């Protein structure tokens, strides 16, 4: 695939992953692509949530959003999307997800160079194929995406995951905090009790509340609760446990607002989730609680994080819902999380 590295690529499409956390973990690879093709027009093809995350982004010029539940639904929708891409006349596409569908649309669009992992029966749809060995498949996802593009001759110095916020977004986040009485100089403790993948990844509201209360007392912090539209009940339970001594933003932010508000936090306590990866990409110190998922592959990609987990025989099961007693989460106590957070905070102070 060395010919790809040296050919004249003017318009390059990147097919993004579909989950926010996964998309954050692709940003080092996107940075390397940007470095190798500094003059190319790079467009990201993403679902609406991920597309918003990259609108804007320092390494991406344009975002094309596809909506599987709307205009791009079903077979007719895929052909419609392929026609939209064909009109853009892309020279090449790098396909980051492994699904058949993510390779089918670029093939239908007639993009001449189509690079991606050889999986899910889609080899014939690709012009360049990546087939990692088992050892490489078990590496952190950030490294997986770097290995994928490196296979096609796209390599360079990869930075840490990074997201972009505009000055206006930062000001709006500060104003929103100020409306809740949180001054610019105050320490903000972010609490993220949700996880979109399923309940198996979620720790318990009453324990999040206890951690928030104890850390807020220790640091003199103001507590801000984050969450998506489907996590408002969990956030409300924490708010009630804290007797309203918090700012509850669950279900009340766009992706762009969430990004700017998390960047304002001084510390973040979270389940394994998209906001966890956003916090890491914003260089916010964080304590991440892992149960059913594999921390070795999806841990926050930063040295400013601590993982809180228990060695349980059935974990990581990677299931959406626990079929037994959820012991991977029940065995994690508030004491465990508070101790881990305080230790990380002390280490941060020692380094500064």
C-alpha positions as CSV (number, residue, x, y, z in Angstrom):
1,X,0.0,0.0,0.0
2,X,3.0,2.4,-0.3
3,X,1.5,3.7,-3.5
4,X,-1.4,5.1,-1.4
5,X,1.1,7.1,0.7
6,X,2.7,8.9,-2.2
7,X,-0.3,9.3,-4.5
8,X,-2.0,12.7,-4.9
9,X,-4.8,12.5,-2.5
10,X,-6.8,15.7,-2.6
11,X,-10.1,14.6,-1.1
12,X,-10.0,12.0,1.7
13,X,-13.0,10.5,3.5
14,X,-12.8,8.9,6.9
15,X,-15.7,6.7,7.9
16,X,-16.0,7.2,11.7
17,X,-16.9,4.7,14.4
18,X,-20.4,4.9,15.7
19,X,-20.0,5.3,19.5
20,X,-18.7,8.6,21.0
21,X,-16.1,6.9,23.1
22,X,-14.7,4.9,20.2
23,X,-14.7,8.0,18.1
24,X,-12.6,9.9,20.7
25,X,-10.1,7.0,20.6
26,X,-9.7,7.4,16.8
27,X,-8.5,10.9,17.1
28,X,-4.7,10.0,17.4
29,X,-5.1,8.1,14.1
30,X,-6.9,11.0,12.5
31,X,-4.0,13.3,13.7
32,X,-1.5,11.1,11.9
33,X,-3.6,11.1,8.8
34,X,-3.8,14.9,8.9
35,X,0.0,15.0,9.3
36,X,0.6,12.8,6.3
37,X,-1.9,14.7,4.1
38,X,-1.6,18.3,5.2
39,X,-3.0,19.7,2.0
40,X,-5.8,17.2,1.6
41,X,-9.5,18.1,2.3
42,X,-10.4,15.6,5.0
43,X,-14.1,14.8,5.5
44,X,-15.5,12.6,8.3
45,X,-18.6,10.5,7.7
46,X,-20.4,10.0,11.0
47,X,-23.7,9.5,12.7
48,X,-25.3,12.7,14.1
49,X,-23.9,12.3,17.7
50,X,-20.3,11.6,16.6
51,X,-20.6,14.2,13.8
52,X,-21.4,16.8,16.4
53,X,-18.4,15.8,18.4
54,X,-16.2,16.7,15.4
55,X,-18.0,19.9,14.4
56,X,-15.5,21.5,14.6
57,X,-12.3,19.5,15.1
58,X,-8.7,20.7,14.5
59,X,-7.8,17.8,12.2
60,X,-11.1,17.5,10.2
61,X,-12.2,20.0,7.5
62,X,-15.8,18.8,7.0
63,X,-18.4,16.4,8.5
64,X,-21.0,14.5,6.6
65,X,-23.7,13.2,8.8
66,X,-25.7,10.1,8.0
67,X,-29.0,9.2,9.7
68,X,-29.9,5.6,9.8
69,X,-33.3,6.3,11.4
70,X,-34.2,9.0,8.8
71,X,-33.1,9.9,5.3
72,X,-30.5,7.1,5.1
73,X,-32.7,4.4,6.6
74,X,-32.8,1.0,4.9
75,X,-31.6,0.0,1.4
76,X,-32.9,3.1,-0.3
77,X,-31.2,5.3,2.3
78,X,-27.9,3.6,1.8
79,X,-28.1,4.2,-2.0
80,X,-29.1,7.8,-1.2
81,X,-26.0,8.2,1.0
82,X,-23.8,6.6,-1.6
83,X,-25.0,9.0,-4.2
84,X,-24.2,11.9,-1.9
85,X,-20.7,10.6,-1.5
86,X,-20.3,10.0,-5.2
87,X,-21.0,13.6,-5.9
88,X,-18.1,14.6,-3.6
89,X,-15.6,12.7,-5.8
90,X,-13.4,11.4,-3.0
91,X,-10.0,10.0,-3.9
92,X,-9.9,7.6,-1.0
93,X,-11.7,6.4,2.1
94,X,-10.3,5.0,5.3
95,X,-12.9,2.9,7.0
96,X,-12.4,2.7,10.8
97,X,-15.4,0.5,11.8
98,X,-15.4,-3.2,11.1
99,X,-19.0,-3.6,9.9
100,X,-20.1,-4.7,6.5
101,X,-22.3,-1.6,6.1
102,X,-19.5,0.8,6.7
103,X,-17.6,-0.7,3.7
104,X,-20.7,-1.2,1.5
105,X,-21.6,2.5,1.2
106,X,-18.1,3.7,0.0
107,X,-18.1,0.8,-2.5
108,X,-21.5,1.8,-3.8
109,X,-20.2,5.4,-4.0
110,X,-17.4,4.3,-6.3
111,X,-14.6,5.7,-4.1
112,X,-11.5,4.3,-5.9
113,X,-9.3,3.5,-2.8
114,X,-11.1,1.9,0.1
115,X,-9.0,0.9,3.1
116,X,-10.1,-1.0,6.2
117,X,-10.0,-4.2,8.3
118,X,-10.8,-7.4,6.5
119,X,-13.7,-8.6,8.5
120,X,-17.5,-9.3,8.4
121,X,-17.4,-10.7,4.9
122,X,-16.4,-7.3,3.3
123,X,-13.0,-8.1,1.8
124,X,-14.3,-7.8,-1.7
125,X,-15.6,-4.3,-1.0
126,X,-12.1,-3.1,-0.1
127,X,-9.1,-2.3,-2.2
128,X,-6.7,-2.4,0.8
129,X,-7.2,-4.9,3.6
130,X,-5.9,-5.1,7.2
131,X,-5.9,-8.4,8.9
132,X,-4.4,-8.0,12.4
133,X,-3.0,-11.0,14.3
134,X,-4.6,-12.0,17.6
135,X,-2.0,-10.2,19.7
136,X,-2.6,-6.9,17.9
137,X,-6.3,-7.3,18.2
138,X,-6.0,-7.3,22.0
139,X,-4.2,-4.0,22.2
140,X,-5.8,-0.7,23.3
141,X,-8.3,0.6,20.8
142,X,-6.2,3.8,20.3
143,X,-3.3,1.6,19.2
144,X,-5.6,-0.6,17.1
145,X,-6.6,2.4,14.9
146,X,-2.9,3.5,14.7
147,X,-2.0,0.0,13.6
148,X,-4.7,-0.1,11.0
149,X,-3.6,3.1,9.2
150,X,0.1,2.1,9.6
151,X,-0.6,-1.0,7.6
152,X,-1.4,1.3,4.7
153,X,1.8,3.3,5.1
154,X,0.2,6.1,7.2
155,X,2.4,6.5,10.2
156,X,3.8,9.3,12.3
157,X,4.0,10.8,15.8
158,X,0.6,10.2,17.3
159,X,-0.6,12.7,19.9
160,X,-3.0,11.9,22.8
161,X,-6.7,11.9,22.0
162,X,-7.9,15.4,21.5
163,X,-11.2,17.3,21.0
164,X,-11.8,20.8,19.9
165,X,-13.9,23.5,21.6
166,X,-14.4,27.0,20.4
167,X,-13.8,30.1,22.5
168,X,-17.6,30.8,22.3
169,X,-18.4,27.3,23.6
170,X,-16.0,27.8,26.5
171,X,-17.6,31.1,27.4
172,X,-21.1,29.6,27.2
173,X,-20.1,26.8,29.5
174,X,-18.7,29.3,32.0
175,X,-21.9,31.3,31.8
176,X,-24.0,28.2,32.4
177,X,-22.0,27.4,35.5
178,X,-22.2,31.0,36.7
179,X,-26.0,30.9,36.4
180,X,-25.9,28.0,38.9
181,X,-23.7,30.1,41.2
182,X,-20.5,28.3,40.3
183,X,-17.7,30.9,40.1
184,X,-14.8,30.6,37.6
185,X,-12.3,30.0,40.4
186,X,-14.3,27.2,42.1
187,X,-13.3,23.5,41.9
188,X,-15.8,21.6,39.8
189,X,-16.3,17.8,40.4
190,X,-18.1,16.2,37.5
191,X,-20.2,13.0,38.1
192,X,-21.2,10.8,35.2
193,X,-23.3,7.9,36.4
194,X,-24.6,6.7,33.0
195,X,-23.4,4.5,30.2
196,X,-25.3,4.2,27.0
197,X,-24.2,0.7,26.2
198,X,-26.3,-0.9,29.0
199,X,-27.0,-1.3,32.7
200,X,-24.1,-3.8,33.2
201,X,-21.6,-0.9,32.9
202,X,-23.4,1.3,35.5
203,X,-22.4,1.7,39.1
204,X,-25.0,2.7,41.6
205,X,-26.6,6.2,42.1
206,X,-26.4,6.1,45.9
207,X,-22.7,5.3,45.7
208,X,-22.0,8.0,43.2
209,X,-23.8,10.4,45.6
210,X,-21.6,9.3,48.5
211,X,-18.4,9.7,46.5
212,X,-19.6,13.2,45.3
213,X,-20.4,14.3,48.9
214,X,-17.1,13.1,50.3
215,X,-14.9,14.5,47.6
216,X,-16.8,17.8,47.5
217,X,-16.2,18.1,51.3
218,X,-12.5,17.2,50.8
219,X,-11.9,19.6,48.0
220,X,-14.5,22.3,48.6
221,X,-15.9,21.4,45.2
222,X,-19.1,22.1,43.4
223,X,-20.8,19.0,42.0
224,X,-22.1,18.8,38.4
225,X,-24.0,15.7,37.3
226,X,-23.8,14.8,33.6
227,X,-25.9,12.3,31.6
228,X,-27.8,11.7,28.4
229,X,-31.5,11.9,27.8
230,X,-32.0,8.3,28.9
231,X,-30.1,8.8,32.2
232,X,-32.1,11.5,33.8
233,X,-33.6,9.1,36.4
234,X,-30.2,8.1,37.6
235,X,-29.0,11.7,37.8
236,X,-32.2,12.7,39.6
237,X,-31.6,10.0,42.2
238,X,-28.1,11.4,42.9
239,X,-29.5,14.9,43.1
240,X,-32.0,13.8,45.7
241,X,-29.3,12.0,47.7
242,X,-27.3,15.3,47.6
243,X,-30.3,17.2,48.8
244,X,-30.1,19.4,45.7
245,X,-26.5,20.5,46.4
246,X,-25.4,20.1,42.8
247,X,-26.0,21.2,39.3
248,X,-27.9,18.4,37.4
249,X,-27.3,18.7,33.6
250,X,-28.4,15.2,32.7
251,X,-30.4,15.3,29.5
252,X,-30.0,19.1,29.2
253,X,-26.9,19.4,27.0
254,X,-26.0,18.9,23.4
255,X,-22.8,17.0,22.6
256,X,-21.0,20.3,22.0
257,X,-22.2,21.7,25.3
258,X,-21.3,18.5,27.1
259,X,-17.8,18.7,25.7
260,X,-17.2,22.3,26.8
261,X,-18.8,21.7,30.3
262,X,-16.6,18.6,30.9
263,X,-13.6,20.6,29.9
264,X,-14.5,23.0,32.8
265,X,-14.3,20.2,35.4
266,X,-11.3,19.9,37.7
267,X,-12.0,16.2,38.4
268,X,-14.4,13.6,36.9
269,X,-15.9,10.4,38.4
270,X,-17.4,8.2,35.8
271,X,-18.5,4.8,34.5
272,X,-16.8,3.4,31.3
273,X,-18.6,5.6,28.8
274,X,-18.3,8.2,26.0
275,X,-18.1,11.1,28.5
276,X,-15.2,9.3,30.2
277,X,-13.2,9.4,27.0
278,X,-14.3,13.0,26.4
279,X,-12.9,13.9,29.9
280,X,-9.6,12.1,29.1
281,X,-9.3,14.0,25.8
282,X,-9.9,17.2,27.6
283,X,-7.0,16.4,30.0
284,X,-9.3,16.3,33.0
285,X,-8.1,14.0,35.9
286,X,-10.6,11.2,36.4
287,X,-11.6,8.1,38.2
288,X,-13.2,5.5,35.9
289,X,-15.3,2.6,37.3
290,X,-15.1,-0.6,35.2
291,X,-17.1,-3.7,35.6
292,X,-18.4,-5.7,32.6
293,X,-16.1,-4.1,30.1
294,X,-12.4,-4.7,29.4
295,X,-10.3,-1.9,30.8
296,X,-7.2,-3.1,28.9
297,X,-8.7,-2.2,25.6
298,X,-10.9,0.8,26.4
299,X,-9.4,2.5,29.5
300,X,-9.1,6.3,29.2
301,X,-6.0,7.0,27.2
302,X,-4.3,9.4,29.6
303,X,-1.9,9.2,32.5
304,X,-4.3,11.4,34.5
305,X,-6.8,8.6,35.1
306,X,-7.2,5.9,37.7
307,X,-9.2,2.7,37.0
308,X,-11.4,1.3,39.8
309,X,-12.3,-2.3,39.3
310,X,-12.4,-5.7,41.0
311,X,-11.0,-9.0,39.7
312,X,-14.1,-11.0,39.2
313,X,-14.1,-14.4,37.4
314,X,-17.0,-13.5,35.1
315,X,-15.6,-10.0,34.2
316,X,-15.2,-8.7,31.6
317,X,-18.3,-10.3,30.2
318,X,-19.0,-7.3,27.8
319,X,-22.8,-7.9,28.2
320,X,-25.3,-5.1,28.1
321,X,-27.2,-6.5,31.2
322,X,-25.8,-8.7,33.9
323,X,-27.4,-12.2,33.9
324,X,-26.4,-12.9,37.5
325,X,-25.7,-10.7,40.5
326,X,-23.7,-7.8,39.1
327,X,-20.8,-8.5,41.5
328,X,-18.3,-6.7,39.3
329,X,-20.1,-3.5,40.4
330,X,-21.5,-4.4,43.8
331,X,-18.1,-5.2,45.1
332,X,-16.8,-1.7,44.3
333,X,-17.5,0.5,47.3
334,X,-17.6,4.3,47.7
335,X,-14.4,3.9,49.8
336,X,-12.6,2.3,46.8
337,X,-13.5,5.2,44.5
338,X,-12.8,7.9,47.1
339,X,-9.4,6.5,47.9
340,X,-8.5,6.1,44.3
341,X,-9.6,9.7,43.5
342,X,-7.7,11.1,46.4
343,X,-4.5,9.2,45.5
344,X,-4.6,10.5,41.9
345,X,-5.3,14.0,43.1
346,X,-2.3,13.8,45.5
347,X,-0.1,12.5,42.7
348,X,-1.3,15.4,40.5
349,X,-0.3,17.9,43.2
350,X,3.1,16.2,43.6
351,X,3.8,16.5,39.9
352,X,2.8,20.1,39.6
